[in-house]
Amino acid sequence: MERLEIHDLSALFSVLKQDGYQIIGPTVRESAIVCERIQSVDELPAGVTDIQRPASYRLAERHDNALFGHRLGPQSWKRYLYPPRLQLFQAARTEKGITISPPTNGGAGDLPKYAFVGVRPCELSAIGIQDMVFARGTYVDPHYSAVRARIIVIAVNCTDPGETCFCASMKTGPQTESGYDLALTEVISAGSHLFVAQSGSDVGKELLARLKAAPASAEEIQRAEDLLDRASEKMGRSVDTYRLPELLHANIDHPQWDELDERCLSCGNCTQVCPTCFCSTVEDVTNLDGTEAGRWRKWDSCFTLEFSYIHGGCVRATTKSRYRQWMTHKLASWVDQFGTFGCVGCGRCITWCPVGIDITEEARAIRAQSTLLSTSSKGEM
Amino acid sequence: MAQKRKPKVAVWKFASCDGCQLSLLDCEDELLAIVEAIQIAYFPEATRAVVRGPYDLSLVEGSITTPHDAERIHQVRRSSKFLVTIGACATAGGIQALRNFKNVHEFVAGVYATPSYIETLAKSTAIADHIFVDFQLRGCPINKHQLLEVISAYLNGRKPNIPTYSVCMECKQKGLVCGLVTHGPPCLGPVTQAGCGALCPSYHRGCFGCFGPKETPNPSSLSEWWLKNGMKRDDLVRLYRSFNAYADPFRKESEAHEK
């Protein structure tokens, strides 16, 4: 493992830019720390953190000047890999007939090259889950795969998780295990502010070599490990995953769903901020005289009526049925479908729900009042 | 392609401020394409020239507030093949529907020197309360891109892409930071239909609900959350009583918190 100081981080930014990468990283915009295009280390949220609760997010000051002493921002990296709106193809009608051509915004030549800086372990897991959905198997999403293949991931381990975090119980954090090019752990103590860096790929190794990073001392590595050990305890929430899919599948008529029917706004915020939610709709647009048309893919949500509209009507007409669909997909049927949970414990759906609905509380309520599996053990899933 | 007869389009006005019809004239870059594709047959706001009906497409702005208009809207329906209501007045009664919560005769007596000259209905109501409407386009005012989309879909015989989900969906897709969660001003986004492109949240204002209630709205849950967090009932009533005050879900919610 190597050690990087702040000036090494600046050098890393320069190297990435030289190589043609757009750096996407955390920065303070208005009332939140968001992941956006940044140019320099100065734009990182030094000494700024956030306090997150159900339906509440506030910026706060830190006194240690940490660059990554904050938690997750309002939206995930999903919007870069899987943009909210994407043209799939365009068509033109001429006197000779109809021609279909590739989208103007999706040609391989003009795809962005992103360097994601500050990807948290849970987020990296979420990217892994979306890879499974979009980039593997019989039907590969060409746009996702093309952008995904070109990214560099500089992950940052979480030493200070927040109140809505529960990655430890979903086993996705607070320390990242794989999927990164570089993983950093920020270590701050009197008189020193450095990052213990671990490479996770040849690209990462090469980056460290180009930075001429010095090896981290045993003491520095130990300090990073201590911080990560304590991080799990700082997590504000947890989900008991013991036979969770079975529990939810067995409780589709649980009274808690009726209770949710009263509280849930079906606004769709949870799905839009969720780093693994992948649902989309397709829209065909035309110009007025019908000579040009285009097909667009747009983020959709299982909380909208139209999402489950088929011949004859909407399959999930009640809000209860939509919330149940979403939650049981995340915590139960996702396992049947993809072999992992669809929830990584990032807690965004809790923070950004306008009425503070908390998926961990709902899971707990269902377990508590269930005749099945009401006693949990700390066993594996 | 064979030259088709251009569809005849009429724009009708009832009780309204004209802002929605103006959205059509605001399509400056697209106006030439519009008149290329349709024949403006009746549009007093734009031209005195009138082509007689029947009309292929009617855009109806405004609410029904007088006995005369309650008759006239039936004539409009009879002369229109496809009728689209545009804007909060036409789809929900508009801001003037605030009078529905009071006795209109008291206003008439208080405002006019000779109240007997004024012939008005007790309530301002949506067009769909009087006639069958083929499509409703929400907004105060309507969004020009949505209007173009409806016209374009009509001309091309396809379904218009007008989502009925929440403003939050647009807000998140636009990458805005939620003002509700970050303790900004009260925002009706979670109960309001999309279509404005999250206009107010883009300028750090809460959603005012111009596009009316979204599909399956749940205003009582949002109100309960606000009350729990210190909002006054009077303020709740005012929030829901604006341009779409008389749209059912908003009306019921404001009435639930009155006095």
Chai-1 contact restraints between the chains, C-beta under 6 A:
chainA,res_idxA,chainB,res_idxB,connection_type,confidence,min_distance_angstrom,max_distance_angstrom,comment,restraint_id
A,E30,B,V177,contact,1.0,0.0,6.0,A-B,restraint_1
A,S31,B,V177,contact,1.0,0.0,6.0,A-B,restraint_2
A,S31,B,T182,contact,1.0,0.0,6.0,A-B,restraint_3
A,A32,B,V177,contact,1.0,0.0,6.0,A-B,restraint_4
A,A55,B,V181,contact,1.0,0.0,6.0,A-B,restraint_5
A,Y57,B,V181,contact,1.0,0.0,6.0,A-B,restraint_6
A,Y57,B,T182,contact,1.0,0.0,6.0,A-B,restraint_7
A,P74,B,V177,contact,1.0,0.0,6.0,A-B,restraint_8
A,P84,B,Q173,contact,1.0,0.0,6.0,A-B,restraint_9
A,R263,B,S221,contact,1.0,0.0,6.0,A-B,restraint_10
A,L265,B,P190,contact,1.0,0.0,6.0,A-B,restraint_11
A,L265,B,N218,contact,1.0,0.0,6.0,A-B,restraint_12
A,L265,B,S221,contact,1.0,0.0,6.0,A-B,restraint_13
A,S266,B,T216,contact,1.0,0.0,6.0,A-B,restraint_14
A,C267,B,S166,contact,1.0,0.0,6.0,A-B,restraint_15
A,C267,B,C168,contact,1.0,0.0,6.0,A-B,restraint_16
A,C267,B,P190,contact,1.0,0.0,6.0,A-B,restraint_17
A,G268,B,C168,contact,1.0,0.0,6.0,A-B,restraint_18
A,G268,B,M169,contact,1.0,0.0,6.0,A-B,restraint_19
A,N269,B,C168,contact,1.0,0.0,6.0,A-B,restraint_20
A,Q272,B,K172,contact,1.0,0.0,6.0,A-B,restraint_21
A,E283,B,N161,contact,1.0,0.0,6.0,A-B,restraint_22
A,T286,B,S152,contact,1.0,0.0,6.0,A-B,restraint_23
A,T286,B,N156,contact,1.0,0.0,6.0,A-B,restraint_24
A,L288,B,A33,contact,1.0,0.0,6.0,A-B,restraint_25
A,L288,B,A37,contact,1.0,0.0,6.0,A-B,restraint_26
A,L288,B,S152,contact,1.0,0.0,6.0,A-B,restraint_27
A,L288,B,L155,contact,1.0,0.0,6.0,A-B,restraint_28
A,D289,B,A37,contact,1.0,0.0,6.0,A-B,restraint_29
A,G290,B,N156,contact,1.0,0.0,6.0,A-B,restraint_30
A,W299,B,Q173,contact,1.0,0.0,6.0,A-B,restraint_31
A,T304,B,Y165,contact,1.0,0.0,6.0,A-B,restraint_32
A,L305,B,E215,contact,1.0,0.0,6.0,A-B,restraint_33
A,W352,B,C178,contact,1.0,0.0,6.0,A-B,restraint_34
A,W352,B,V181,contact,1.0,0.0,6.0,A-B,restraint_35
A,P354,B,L180,contact,1.0,0.0,6.0,A-B,restraint_36
A,P354,B,P190,contact,1.0,0.0,6.0,A-B,restraint_37
A,V355,B,S221,contact,1.0,0.0,6.0,A-B,restraint_38
A,V355,B,W225,contact,1.0,0.0,6.0,A-B,restraint_39
